[in-house]
Amino acid sequence: MEIPRHWRLKQQRYRLVGEVCQHCESKIFPPRDICPECGGEADTLYTFSGNGEVYSYTTVHEGPAGYDDSTPYTVALVKLDEGPTVTAQLTDVDEDSLQIGMPVEMVTRKLKNDGDERGMIVYGYKFRPRMAVA
């Protein structure tokens, strides 16, 4: 990943920043210029809570280049409380306890090393089981 691209995507990777449509109030992630619901302009930043639930998941046993040393890992479709569905890796979870509908929360974790041992460490969002509130 090039450094300019890394900085451009920093907010959405570290804080789940998307947009909200001024016309229909749809929450949009990842950010885009046009609302997929009504076609209106969507340029107001919106920070998602990071809470959601597992909509579906799968385990990757042979990862793409750059991720092959961390296999196997679980990737899920997470339906955020605010509406959008995002694809993300699950972490801090036992594969036997995974289930559709499991409440999860966003965490920032290492995704990969970009380049050799002197390369940039790329961080981003993953989801883990939501901790029960006492």
C-alpha distance (Angstrom), angle and dihedral (degrees) to the residues before:
residue distance angle dihedral
M1 . . .
E2 3.77 . .
I3 3.79 117.5 .
P4 3.86 95.0 -121.4
R5 3.82 90.6 54.5
H6 3.80 90.5 47.2
W7 3.81 91.7 55.0
R8 3.81 92.5 44.0
L9 3.82 91.3 55.5
K10 3.81 95.8 39.4
Q11 3.84 97.7 105.5
Q12 3.79 96.3 48.8
R13 3.83 92.6 43.9
Y14 3.80 98.0 46.3
R15 3.80 103.3 31.1
L16 3.83 107.2 17.6
V17 3.80 93.1 -115.4
G18 3.78 113.2 177.4
E19 3.78 133.1 148.1
V20 3.77 139.7 -92.8
C21 3.80 122.5 -140.2
Q22 3.80 112.4 -118.1
H23 3.81 90.5 -150.0
C24 3.81 106.8 46.6
E25 3.84 101.2 12.0
S26 3.83 92.7 -123.6
K27 3.80 114.0 159.5
I28 3.82 110.9 -129.9
F29 3.81 130.0 -158.8
P30 2.95 127.6 -153.5
P31 3.81 94.8 29.0
R32 3.80 117.3 -106.9
D33 3.77 134.6 169.7
I34 3.80 97.5 -117.5
C35 3.82 125.9 50.1
P36 3.83 110.2 -118.4
E37 3.83 90.2 -148.8
C38 3.82 103.5 52.3
G39 3.81 105.6 4.1
G40 3.81 92.1 -119.2
E41 3.78 125.8 136.4
A42 3.80 112.5 -81.3
D43 3.78 112.1 -166.5
T44 3.81 106.3 131.7
L45 3.82 112.3 108.1
Y46 3.80 117.3 -124.7
T47 3.82 127.2 -172.8
F48 3.79 112.7 -147.0
S49 3.81 120.6 -139.9
G50 3.80 91.9 -123.1
N51 3.80 91.4 -128.5
G52 3.77 122.6 122.7
E53 3.77 145.1 117.8
V54 3.78 136.3 -97.8
Y55 3.80 109.2 -95.4
S56 3.81 95.3 177.6
Y57 3.80 137.9 -22.7
T58 3.79 145.3 -169.4
T59 3.79 136.4 -171.3
V60 3.80 118.5 -120.5
H61 3.79 113.2 -145.9
E62 3.82 98.6 172.9
G63 3.78 110.7 40.1
P64 3.79 127.9 -161.3
A65 3.81 122.0 -100.4
G66 3.79 109.8 -59.9
Y67 3.81 93.9 25.1
D68 3.80 101.2 56.8
D69 3.81 93.3 98.4
S70 3.82 92.2 60.2
T71 3.80 98.6 53.6
P72 2.93 135.3 161.1
Y73 3.80 98.7 49.3
T74 3.78 135.1 150.1
V75 3.80 123.6 -119.1
A76 3.80 120.2 -166.3
L77 3.75 141.5 -172.8
V78 3.80 102.6 -127.0
K79 3.80 119.0 -161.1
L80 3.81 104.5 -148.2
D81 3.81 118.2 -139.8
E82 3.82 88.2 -116.9
G83 3.81 93.5 56.5
P84 3.82 115.3 -98.0
T85 3.79 122.3 108.4
V86 3.82 117.2 -134.3
T87 3.78 131.9 -170.8
A88 3.79 113.8 -129.6
Q89 3.76 143.8 149.8
L90 3.81 116.9 -99.6
T91 3.79 117.8 -132.6
D92 3.81 137.7 -177.0
V93 3.79 91.1 28.8
D94 3.79 133.5 118.0
E95 3.80 110.2 -128.6
D96 3.82 90.2 -132.9
S97 3.81 91.8 59.3
L98 3.82 95.6 50.8
Q99 3.77 116.3 115.3
I100 3.78 140.1 162.1
G101 3.81 109.0 -95.4
M102 3.82 94.2 28.1
P103 3.82 109.7 151.1
V104 3.82 111.5 -118.6
E105 3.80 138.5 178.9
M106 3.78 132.2 -151.6
V107 3.80 120.1 -106.1
T108 3.80 130.6 177.6
R109 3.79 112.6 -119.8
K110 3.78 141.1 158.7
L111 3.79 111.9 -80.2
K112 3.80 100.9 -177.8
N113 3.79 148.2 -46.1
D114 3.78 112.7 -93.1
G115 3.78 106.6 -141.7
D116 3.78 126.8 -21.5
E117 3.81 127.6 -22.0
R118 3.83 89.1 -68.3
G119 3.80 93.4 51.3
M120 3.78 127.4 106.4
I121 3.81 118.3 -77.2
V122 3.81 108.2 -130.3
Y123 3.81 117.0 -144.9
G124 3.78 127.5 -172.6
Y125 3.77 145.0 145.7
K126 3.77 125.7 -55.0
F127 3.80 128.6 164.5
R128 3.80 130.6 -122.8
P129 3.81 132.3 -176.5
R130 3.79 109.4 -73.3
M131 3.76 112.9 -107.9
A132 3.80 114.7 -119.2
V133 3.80 113.7 -111.2
A134 3.80 111.6 -128.1
